[in-house]
């Protein structure tokens, strides 16, 4: 009996030691050197995926990866983020690639280096690689929502399949002329819209970025160019109204909060068959260095057998 009691006490002592050890080591795993970001992966397959705007938010920011190197976009992380009042994104950090924001609703406070700015709806922000930054919702009232794109001019080399491994904790060092990275996106009035795509870029190669981010607007009965292909990836995020997207051999209707990913070399176009104005954010990932951007593609009937001789081995 004494031996059994001694064994029990010894075992309890080992358990207590283990608990104390875990209590001591746990903070080291979640300490100030580790960045936290609540990320969810949208696992929809196909060219269209819808951002989750219905799930109630708690007290923390929630980001949804709509497309990334493991989920439909080979050239960027495209992320939809919602922030309730008082919520923060990751603490001040840097990325080895550029980080783009477009505020969709509410107001986003952003720190760039040591400077802070407030960005309202349809304001764009360009964060160059290795620039310390952080975002949060400092406003009392409605939730804030924004679209993010993380990419570079050479995504095959620069983008990791593990997004969190790319974030590095940073110190608030001064960034010269930080205000230049906050850019208003011009929203054309209905009376200023013409047939076809009406694009207003907030950044592109001409403005110092290797990708294009712009707001496109279409009138009812109008839309993009004839079916065409690109040598780059293109994405649309629907801001208002709806558009019919031809992607390969199929047609899809994209509505507000939908992301459309047009893959490299995939024939596509879009047209507004609704009765209202349609607006979407367009991303060229990356923007080509020279024209033509769009290469027209003629759709024909069933493929005939080739008359060419079979290749010899």
C-alpha positions, 0 to 999 in steps of 0.5 A: 500500500505504501509503495502504491501511495509513493508511486501515486505521489511520484506520478502526481509530482511528474504531472505537476512539473509538466504543467508548470513547464507548459505554463512557462513555455507557452508564452514563448510560443505566442509572445510579442515576436509572433504575429497573429492574424485570423485567416480563413480559406475560402475553399470554393472551386472554380472562377467565382468565390463569394466573400462571407459577409453574413457570419457575425463578427466578434471583437476581432478582425477576420480575413478570408483568403478568396484566392491564393497560391493554394486556392485558385490565384497563382500570382497573388493572395487576394483577401477580404477582411472585416474589422469590427470597432476596435479590432486590429489586423496583425501588429506592425509588420513588413512583407517582402512584397507589395501590399495593396488595400481598397477600403470597401465600407467603414473607415480604416486607420492605417499606420505606415512607419510612424504616420497614421492615416484614416482611409474611407470607402473606395480609398486605395493604399499602396504599401511597398515591400519591406515597409512597416504597416498596420491597420485597425478600426478606430471608429465607433459604429459600423464594421470596416471592410476592405480588399487586400492583394499581396503580390509582386512583379515576380510572384513565382519567386516571391510568394510563399505558399505559407502566407504567415511565414512572409510576415515579419514583426517591425518597429515604427521607423519613419517612412518618407512622404508616407502620405503618397501611398494613400490614394483616392479612387475616382468614382465616375458619375453615371452621366460620365460613363460611356459604353465599354469599360470605364476604368479609373486606376489608383495604381499601375506601372505608370504610378510606380506599381508592378500591378494594376488596381483600378475601379471599372464601371459599366452601363447596362447593355455594355461591358468588356472587349470581345472574348480574349486571353491574357498572358497574366492573371486578372481578377475582378472583385464586385463592388456594386451591381452584377455582371455576366462573366464568360470564362472558358466555355461557361457563363457566370453571373457575378454579384456584389462581394464576388471575386472572379479569377481569370487565369493565365491564357483562359478565354473570357470577357464580361458584360452587364446584362442587368438594368443598373450600373455595375462596378468592380475592382480589377487587378492585373497580376502583374501588369505587362510591360507592354501592349497588347494586354488583351489578345482577341480569341475567336470561338469556333465550332467542334475541333476537326481532326488535324491533317498533320502527320503524327509526330514520330518518336 
